[in-house]
């Protein structure tokens, strides 16, 4: 399932026409950020199931008519919990690296470092009746400081920092040497899962990864090479985006 989710969402973001302009700025880092996010959502749902004792007891009872091998699998719940945690850690690392690149590409586009189309896309929403694609809207700071500022002032950035720190603490305190010698540290640190899941729920509210919503009105095949004429000719109105 993890492989399927990763491949499906990677191709969805890497080939979807409504993400054409987003990919023009971010390149393959867009798909490398979103595919792990889908896998993360799935595994963050799974990781709680093996430690829900009442649910496990209920499932064991419903498997009484099944083979002993099937029932014995329910006794490996902690092993399953650990495997899911490893997948979460791996996908989190990929997700973070990809989004660090995304913020850098967004910032460079906002500063006009890249081509004319990237600059035009990043300047949307600076004029009336346009929606933004580039979530970095500030221009009054040093260009090198903007990524850090964005990370700690946007919903996605701030919650990302918080849930990553919570995850690191939970994983490191789960090491066998700590569980055996400092079980209280392991026990109380694992209660950070409340903060982790609360942050996870609101992590995507900001909608910083945006897609084009007016594909019929703004044909990318015709308009991608006419950025200077957007909003001036009927064939190419300003593209609209949504999170």
N, C-alpha and C positions, 0 to 999 in steps of 0.2 A: 504493500500500500504506500509506503514511504517513497519508493522509487517511482511509482505511478504518479503520485502527487507532485513530486519534484519535476519529472519530465513534462507532465501536463501543463503545469503553471509556467515552467520555463518557456515552452513553446508558445503559450498563450501571450506572454509579455514580449517574447522575442520576435513574434511574427504578426501579432495583431495590428491591423491598420490604424485603429484608434489610439495606439501607442507610438505611432510613427514619429511624431514630433518629440515625444518624450525620449524615445531612443536616440533621436538625433543629438540630443544634449548628453544623455547618460551612456549611450552605447550599450554593451552587453551587461554592464553593471546593474541595469534595471532588472533584467531577468534573474541575475544572480542574487539580487536582494529579495525579490518577490517569491521565487520558488522555495527557498528555505523558509520564508514566512509561512507559506501554506503547510509545509511539513511541521513547522513549530506549532502551529495552531492545533493540528491533529494530535501531536504527541503530548502537548500540554493538557489536552483533554484525557488522553490515555493514562497519564502518569498517576492520576489520583485513584483510578479504578483498583489497582492491585493493593492499595492500602485501606480500602473501604471494607472493614471486616464484616459488617452486616451483609453487604452485597455479596461478598465471597461466600459467606455461609448460605445465603439464599441460592446462589448458583450451585454450590456443592449439593444442596438438597435436591435441586432440579436435575442433577446428573446422576442420581442414585441408580437410574435404570441404564446408565451408560457403562462402558467398559472401565476397568480399574485404571487403565492408562490415561483415559480422559480425565478421571477424577484426580489422578496424581498431578496433572498439570496445574491444578489449582493450588497445589502446595509450593509451587515455584513462583509465587506472586512477587516475592522480593527480588528474585532474579530478573523477572520481567520489568519491575520498577526500575532497576538499575540500567537495564538495556535501553529503556525509554529515556532515562536521564542522560545517557551517553549520546543518544541521538539529538536531544535538546541542546546539549553542550556543543556538539559539532555544528548543527544548523545555526545556532546563535553566533558562533565564530564567523561562519560564512556570511550571515546576514549583516553583521556589524562591519566587516571589511568592505562589503559591497556598498553599504550605505555611507561609509566614510568616503569612498570614492565618489558616490553620487553627490554628496554635499560639496566636494571639491569641484566636480564638474559643473554643478549648479552655480557655484560662486564664480568660477572662471567665465562662465557664459554671461553672468550678470555684469562682470567687469569688461565684457567685450573682447575677451582674449581669443575666442574662437571665430568662426565664420559669421557672415552676415545673417544667415538664417537663425543661428543660435542666439545672436544678439537680439534679433527681432522677436523671437519667442520669449526671451527673458524680459523684454521691455513691455510685454502685454500686461495690462492692468494699470500701467502708468497713465493711460488715457481713459477717457470715459467710455462706458458701454463695452468694456473688454474684461475678460476673466484671465487670471494668471495661470501660467504653466509652471514657471520657476517659483518655488516657495520662498526663496530668498528675496525679500523686498527692500531690505535696508541697503543704503548706499553711502551713508554718512560715517562709516567706520573704516579703519584701515582694512584693506582687502584680506590681510593675513589673519585678522581677528574675527572676521565675520563667521567662519565655520564654527569656532568655539562659542561665539555669542548665540548662533542659531541652535547649537546643541543644547544650551541651557535655558533657552527662552521659548522654544517651540514645544508643543505637547509631545510630539513624537520623540524629540531629542531628550527632553527631561525624563520622561517615563522610561525611555530606553536606557538611560544611565542608571536609573534607580533599579529597574528589574534586572539589569546585568549585574550590578553589585550584589543584589539579593541572591541571584543564581550562583555567583562565584562563592559567596559565603556558604550557601547550602551545599555546594559540591565539595568544597575544600574541607568542610567540617564532617563530611560523610566518609572521609578516608578511614580505613580500618584502624589505623593507629590512634586516631582521635576518638572513634566510636568506643574502642576498648578502654582507653585510659581517661578520656574526658567525655563520658557519655552525656553529661548535662550540657556541654557545649554543643554537641550534635543535636540533642533534643530541642533545646531552645532556639538554636539557629535555624532549624528546619521549620519553625513557626513563621519564618519570613515568607513562607509560601503565600500567606495572606496578602502581604505587600506585593509579591510577585504577580499574583493573579489579578489583583486590583489594578496594578499598572498595565498588565497585559490587556485588560478589557478596554482601557481608554487610550492605549498606545496609538491606535490608528485613527482616532477621531479627527485629527488635524487634516487628514487627507493630503499629505504632501506628494504622494505619487498620483499624478493626475493623467486623465485620458481625454482625448478629444470627444466632444459630445455632439458636434454638428457635422458629421461626416458627409451628409447629403448636400448641405449648403456650401461647405468648404471642401472641395475635392483636392486631396493632397497631391494627386498626380499632376494636376494643372497648376496648383498654387504654390507648391513647395519651392519653386524657382522664381517666384514673383513676390517675395516678401515686401518689397518697397511699395507694391500696389495693393496690399491688403487694406480693405476698407475703402478703397478708392474705385474699384471696378466691381460690377455686380457678380462676376464669376468668382471673385475671391474676397468675401467678407472676412473680417478678423475671425480667426478660429476661436471656438469656445471650448473651455475645459472644465472638468469636474473631478472631484476627488472620490 
